[in-house]
């Protein structure tokens, strides 16, 4: 037993697993070291906090008066449950996303089983990449979509192709989770690799007439549909806005005017391909190192890629690009569902090239350095509280100053909504267009650009992050 353990510990795959554990551990420890940031993180964290406070698990609330129609509730459900366990803080809000990222890394490993080395290396690429690091802790809906899509396509491969009935129905649970994490786009992201692979293998009709398909679809509908119906009944108009607006107009209309919850993210069409490469950083640097010898490596890669799974992975990696290439309103995180297969494909190419290299130790050293590059930088930054406390997208210092002041008065923000202020004040913050709308005494927060509008009767309490807290009597 001891000898087997020593063999395992000394194996390259075990050493990579140790590196993955170190990276995920650093990310986990760092989750609560810096505050939730405006706008996206704080907005979603605040919606989850309201869900927990109001004990309303059907209708996410954008404000105490206005429902949030922009996203389904899975991310809010899990963040609210987590904050109920760990407290209303940054760690509680981020922890479910960390679980999604770790779960996706495990699915990556299972996807190429029994090739342990490839599975470990692909998972390492994922957790250490720029977009993968984001996926293991940021308060957004994208990590939940990524995990759901990964679970669904894994279920298809293991269930339909490999004949595992349990995995087959697990895939439909993944599809349901995708519908509850981001909506119909999840079905499209899942459908693209499945459809193209089935067409390539001339199995489309075989799949459609599989007797398990109807039961699988019923499982998906039974899990996802009740919330959609309850949401529409409690908040009429949701389906029109979410299905048409969020699934069509958001992506084809630059600066979509119908967005109820923020400004559009106008981008050049086709930029999603560059987001894929950017999200994989720093690993494209390692790929560049192999370019001079790529001709000699290609035969090895082709000989090792004999399984139909590789075509399926290519279709999966391309699915976000196919969907969003014509979109003019998108974010870099929209490629996240395609990152797991991209990591597997890159890992396969690197390992094939490594097998022909005469500088294996040098390449191994470069891999360790690149794997630790982004996680170490991000973790070090998380330890620097002054760095985060000096960011205008974080209102935690202002709220702490308000909460520590013994004077009893409400607090108002003028000049725009700050979700981090709402989150850290537990909903105490209110918003006003100008001083004329206020009844004194009151605490008032203004961005520094508006400090010329402060009445003489107001005294400065705290200045931080391009905002100043005043007490006005």
N, C-alpha and C positions, 0 to 999 in steps of 0.2 A: 504493500500500500504506500509506504513511504517513497519507494523508488518511482512508482507511478506518479506520485505527487511532484517529485523533483523533475521528472520528465515533462510534466505538464507546465510547471512554472518556468522551465527553461525553454519552452517552445515559443516561437515568434508570435503565435496567435494569443497565447496567454499574456505575453508582454504588451501586446496591443490592447487586450482587454483591460489590463492595469492602467494603461494610458487613457482609455475611454472612461474608466471609473474615476480617474483623477480629474478629468475635464468636467464630467457631470457633477462631481463633488464640488469643484470650485464654483460651478454655475449655481448649484443648490445653495451653498453658503452665501453666495453673493446676492441672492434674490432680495434679501431684506436690507442690504447695506446702502441702498440708494433709493430715493423716493420715486413714487409713480410720477410720470412726466406728462405734461400737457403736450399734444391734445389727445391723441388716440388712447394711450395707456390710461390716463386719468379719467377720460370719458367712460371707457368700458369698466374700469374699476368702480367708478361712482355709480354706474347703472347697476352693477352687481351689489354694491353696498345698499342702494335703495331697495333692491329686491329683497335683501335680507331684512332690512329695517321694516319694510311695509308688509313682509310676509306674503307677497303676491308673486307666485311662481309662474303665472301665465303671461302677464303683460309687463315686459321690461319698461321702466320709466326713464325718459330723458330728463324730465324735471318732475317735481311733485304733481304738476298739472298735465304734463304732455307725455303720451306714450312714445316709446322708441320703436319705430318701424324698420329701422335700417338693417337689422340682423336678427336671425333666430336666437333662441335663448340658451343653447348648450354652454357657451362660454360663460354666460352670466350665472347659470345654474351652478356650474362647478366652482367658479370664483366665489360665489356667495356661500356655498357649503364650506369651502376652504377657509374663508374669513370667519365663518361661524366657529371653526375649529381653532384656527391660529390667531384670530383677532383681525380687526379692520386695519390692516397695514399692508405694506408693499409685499412682504413674503406671502401673506395669505392670498393676495390678489394674483400673484405670479405662479404659485406652486402648481396649480393644475396644468398650466402650459408646460412646466418642466416635466410633469408626468407624461404629457403628450409627446414631447420631444424624446424622452427616454424610451417610451413605448414605440415610437417610430424607428428608433435605432435598433430595437429588438426585432421589429418586423423586417428591417433591412437584413439583419443577420439570418432570420428564418427564410427569407426569400431565396437565398442562394445555398441553403443547406443541402447537402452535407459538406460543402466546401468551407470549412471553418475559417481558414486563413482569409479567403475572399470576403466572407461575411464580417469578420472582425475589422478588416481593413476598410471596407466600405462604410461600416458604422463609424469608424474613426474619422473618415473624411467628412461624414455628415455632422457629427457633434462638434468638430473643430472648424468647420467652414463659417463664413460670415453669416450666411442666411440660416444655417443650422444652429448656430449659437443663439440667434434671435428666436428661433423656433423653440428653444428650451427655456423660455422664461418671460418673454414679452407679453404684456396683457393686450392681445389682439385675438381676433377670431381665426387667423390663418393657421396657427399650430393645431387647432382642433380640426380644421378642414384637412390639413396635411395628414394627420393621424387617421382620420376617417377614410380618406381616399386610399391610403396605404393599406389599411385593414381590408377594404373592399377588394382591391386588386389582388392582394395576397389570397383572400378567400376564393376569388375566381381561379387563380392559378392552382392552388392546392386542391380546391374543391372540384372544379370542372376538368382541369387538365390532368391532375394527379389522382382524382377519384376519392378525395377525403370528404365525406358528407358533412362532418362537423365544420370543417373549414368553409365548405360551400355556403352554408347558412350563416356562418360568421361574416362572410362577405356582404350579405344583405343587411346584417346589423350595422356593418360599417357604412353602407349606403344610407341607412336611416340616420345614423349619427351625422353624416355629411349634410343631409337635408336639415338637420337641427343645428348645424354649426354655421352654414353659410347659404343653404338653399339649393336651388336647382342646378347651379353651377357645379356642385359636387357630382351630380348624376352625369353631367357632360364630361367632366374630368375622368370619371370612372369608365364611362361608355366609350371614349375614344380608343384607348389601348385594347379594350375587350373587342370592340367592333372590328378594328383593323386586323387584329390577330386572327379573329375568326374568319374574316374574309380571306386573308392570306392562306390560311390552312383549309379553306373550303369547308368550314364547319359551322357556318352561321345558322343554317336551318337545323342542324343537329342540336345546337345550343337552344334555339327557340322552341324546339319540341321536346326538350328535356323535361321529364315529368316533375323534376324538383323546382323548376323555374317559377311556376305559379305560386308554390308554397313560399319560396324565397321572397317574391314580390309582396305577398300578403304579409310577411313578417316586417318588411320595410314599411309598408303602408300602416300597419297596426302600431308601429313605434312612432312614426313621424307625423301622420295625418292628424291625430287628435289635437296636438298643440296648435296646428294651423287653423283648424276649425274653431277651437276655443278662442284663439287670438282674434280671429275675424268677428266672432260673436261679441267679444268684450270690447273690441276696438275696430268698429266698421271702417273700411277703407284701407286696411292694412294690406290685403292681398293685391289690390290694384297698385298700390305704391311699391310693394316689395317685388312682385312678379314682373311688372312692366318696367318700373323705374330702376330698381336695383339690378335687374338681370338683363336689361336691354339698353335703356337710355344712358345709364351710367357709363357704359363701355363704348358706345358709339357717338356720344355727344360730348365734345370737349367743353369743359366748364359747364357741365350739366346744371341747368338752372333749377331743376326740380329737387336737388339735394336739400333735404330738410335739416341736415345735421352738420353742414360744413361746406367748404369750398371744394370744387372739382379739382382733380389732379391731372391737368392737361399735360400729355406727354406726346412726343413724336410717335407715329405709328411704327410698329416693329421693334420698339425699344425693349420689349420683354426678352428678346434674345440676349441683349447685353445685360439685363438683370440676371439672367441665368448664369452667365460667366462671372458677374460681380458677386453673386450670392455664393459661388463656389470658392471664392478666394479664401486662403492663399494658394489653393491647389493648382490652379492654372499655371502658376510659376514652375511647379514640378513638371507639368506637361511640356512647357516650353523647353525645359532642359533636355527632353528626349527628341525634340524636333530634328536635330542634325542626323540622328540615326533612325528616323522613323521608317525609312524604307526597309531597313533590315529587321525592324520589329514587327512590321505589318504581317508577314507570313506567320509568325508565331501567334499573333493575336487571332488571325483568321482560323488557324488550326485549333485553337482552344475554344473558339466560339462556335460550337457545333450544336448546342442545345437551342430549341425553339424559344426558350425563355429570353434569349438576348434580343430577338426581334420584338417580343412583347415589352421588354424594358425600354427599348428605343421609342416605341409608340407612347409608352407612359411618360417618358422624359419629355417628349415633344408635345404632349397634350396641352399644357398651359400656353406654349408658344402658338399652337394652332388656334386656340381660343382667343388669345389676347393680342395677337399680332396686328389685327386691324383696330384694336381698341385705342382710343385717344385719352382715356381717363382711367389711369391705373397706378398702382404702387409697386415697388420692387418686391414686396412680400407676396405678390400674386403668383410668382413662380414657385413658391414654397411647395405645393403639391408635387411638382416635378423634380424636386431636389433628391429624394431617396433613390429613384432609379438612375439619375445622373451620377450619383456617388458610386453606385454599383458598377456602372459602365466605365467610369474613370478608374476605379480601383482595379477592374479587370485588365484594362490597358496598361496601367502602371506595373502590376504584378507580372504581366506577360513580358513587358520590356525589361523589368528587373531580372527576370530569369536568364536573359541573354547578356546582361551587363557584367563587366569584369570589375566594377567598382561597387559591389553590393554594400559594403560597410559605409561608404560615403553616402549612398542613396538612403540607407537606413537612418543615418544621422540627419540628413536633410528632412526626412519624413517626420522624425521626432521634433525637430525644430519648428517645422511648418505647422505640425499638429498643435503645438503649445503656443504658437504666436498670437493668434486672436484671443483664445481663452485667457492667457496670461495678461495681455494688455487690458482686456475688459475687466478682469478680476481686480487688477491693480487699480484701475480707475474707480471701481466700485468701493474700494477701500478709502479713497480720497473723498471724504464727505464734503470737504470744502469745494471740491470741483462741482459736485452736484448742487450744492447749496447756492452756488453762484450762477445758476442757470435761470433765465427768465421763464422757462417752461416749468418751473417748480415753485410753488407757492407755500411750501411747508414752513419755511422760516417765518414768513409773515403770519401764518395762522398760529404758530407756536407763540409768537409775541402777543397776539390777540388773546389767546387762551390763558396766558400767564398774567395778563393785566387784571388787577382786582376790580376795575371799574365795570359796572354792569350796564352794557349797552349793546345793541345789535351791530353787526358788521356788514358793510356794503362794499361791493366792487363797482367802480365806475370805469367805463372804457372797454368793456368786453367781459365775457364769461371766462372763468378760470376753473376748470374741472378739478384740478389738484387742490384748489382752495376748498371746494365743496367736499371733496373726499376727506381731507384732513380735518375739516371742521365738523364732520358728521352731519352735513346738511345745514349748518347754521348760517352759512354765507348767503347773502341776498345780492341782487344786482339792480342797479339804478342807472338811468341815462345821464343824470346830472345831479349836482348838489341841490338844485331847486326842488327835486322830488323827495328830499329827505326830511325827516323829523329828527331834530337833535334833542338829547345827546346821541351820538353814534360814532362808531369806528368807521373810517372810510379808507379804502385802498385805491390808489391811482397809479397807473403807469407813469414813469418819470417824465414822459413827453407831455403830460397834462398837469404838471405841478404848478403851472402858472394860474390854474383855475381854483387853487385852494384858498378858502376864506381865511382872513387873518386870525379868526377865533380858533383855528385848528392847530394843534400841536403835533409835532412829529414823534411817533412812537418807535418805528422801525423802518429802516430802508434796506431792501434786499432784492436781488434779482430783477432790477429795473422797475421795481414797484416800491411804493412807500405807504406805510400804515399811519394814518392820522387819527387823533381823537378830537372830535369836534363837539363843542358844548354850546 
